[in-house]
Amino acid sequence: MADGRSRKDIQIGQTVEVVQKHDQRTGNLTEGVVKRILTNSSTHPHGIKVMLESGEVGRVKNILS
């Protein structure tokens, strides 16, 4: 299981776990399928920001196979 700090590791259609803005304090993770990659830089220390097919936005913490 890879972490989500590198943009090249994340593809559209992949199943990931993200932490949403309102869950950052608790660390509560939301599982979903990547619809769009929102971060433009190649890496981000807190995780690449993505939009899930459900419309939720968060930073990738785990990439699920």
C-alpha positions in Angstrom: 0.0 0.0 0.0 1.6 3.3 -1.1 1.1 6.7 0.4 -0.3 9.6 -1.6 2.5 12.1 -1.5 3.6 11.6 -5.1 1.4 12.6 -8.1 2.8 10.0 -10.4 1.5 7.2 -8.1 -2.1 8.3 -8.4 -4.3 7.5 -11.5 -7.9 8.4 -12.2 -10.2 5.4 -11.4 -7.9 4.2 -8.6 -9.4 3.4 -5.2 -7.8 5.5 -2.4 -8.3 6.6 1.2 -8.4 10.4 1.7 -8.6 12.7 4.7 -11.1 15.5 4.2 -10.5 19.0 5.5 -13.0 18.6 8.4 -11.5 15.2 9.3 -7.8 16.4 9.6 -7.9 16.6 13.4 -9.4 13.2 13.9 -7.6 11.5 11.0 -10.8 9.9 9.8 -10.3 8.4 6.3 -12.9 8.3 3.5 -12.5 5.6 0.8 -13.4 6.3 -2.8 -12.5 6.3 -6.4 -10.4 9.1 -7.9 -12.4 11.3 -10.4 -9.9 14.2 -10.7 -6.4 15.1 -9.4 -6.5 18.6 -8.1 -2.8 19.2 -7.0 -0.6 20.4 -9.8 2.8 19.9 -8.2 4.6 16.5 -8.5 4.7 16.0 -4.7 3.0 17.3 -1.6 4.0 16.6 2.0 0.4 16.2 3.2 -0.8 14.2 0.2 -2.0 14.9 -3.3 -5.5 16.6 -3.3 -8.1 14.7 -5.3 -11.8 14.7 -6.0 -13.6 11.4 -5.5 -16.4 10.2 -7.8 -18.8 11.0 -4.8 -17.7 14.7 -5.1 -15.8 14.7 -1.9 -12.4 16.4 -1.9 -9.4 15.3 0.3 -5.7 14.5 0.4 -4.7 11.0 -0.4 -3.3 9.1 2.5 -3.3 5.5 1.2 -3.5 4.0 -2.3 -5.5 0.8 -2.2 -4.8 -2.0 -4.8 
